[in-house]
Structure formats: structure tokens, C-alpha cells
Amino acid sequence: MILSLCGLICSECEFFGDRCAGCKSVKGQTFWAVEHVPDKVCPLYHCAVNKRNYRDCGDCAEVPCTMFREMKDPNSTEEQHKQSLIDRVTRLRQRS
């Protein structure tokens, strides 16, 4: 299982392998960040890796922080988003 910096499972993503090699491989410059973020780097990646020198968001005592909670897939319902947050934080805390 390839885990993203924020706890998503890359292999379950419809864009993995085609449009995205995973945030760690592209140093946070995922296709959506390049298209939608002024700095062209995922804000979570920038915070965890570039600013704090963490391996991923799981190293942060504040996870899920405000930014983590506010970055919502626009195609998800609020209920799906809340469950995703729980699942992602659980994966990050259980990783070895």
C-alpha cells in the first residue's frame, strides 16, 4: 500500500499512475496542486515536509489541523469527508 503524505491510499485513487505518481514522488507538486494552488505545491506537503521536515502529516501532533480538515474533496459529502479524516488520521498513526 502506498500512502500519501496526508493518509490517502494512492493505489485507490483514480489518478494514481496516470496523472499522479504520488505526492512523495513529485515532492508535493501533484497535478491538482499545479493546476489550482498558487505555489503549485500541496499545502499539506509544504507544511509537513518543506516547513517542518516531517515524513508526513502523521508526525505532527496537531493532525488533523485546521488545514487538514478544511482540504475537502469537492466531490465528497460532508459525511464522507468526516469519515475520510478519521480513516486518514488512523492510517497515519498506524504506519510503521
C-alpha positions, 0 to 999 in steps of 0.5 A: 500500500502506498500512502500519501503524505496526508493518509490517502491510499494512492493505489485507490485513487483514480489518478494514481499512475496516470496523472499522479505518481504520488505526492512523495514522488513529485515532492508535493507538486501533484497535478491538482496542486499545479493546476489550482494552488498558487505555489503549485505545491500541496499545502499539506506537503509544504507544511509537513515536509518543506516547513517542518521536515516531517515524513508526513502529516502523521508526525505532527501532533496537531493532525488533523489541523485546521488545514487538514480538515478544511482540504475537502474533496469537492466531490465528497459529502460532508459525511464522507469527508468526516469519515475520510479524516478519521480513516486518514488520521488512523492510517497515519498513526498506524504506519510503521 
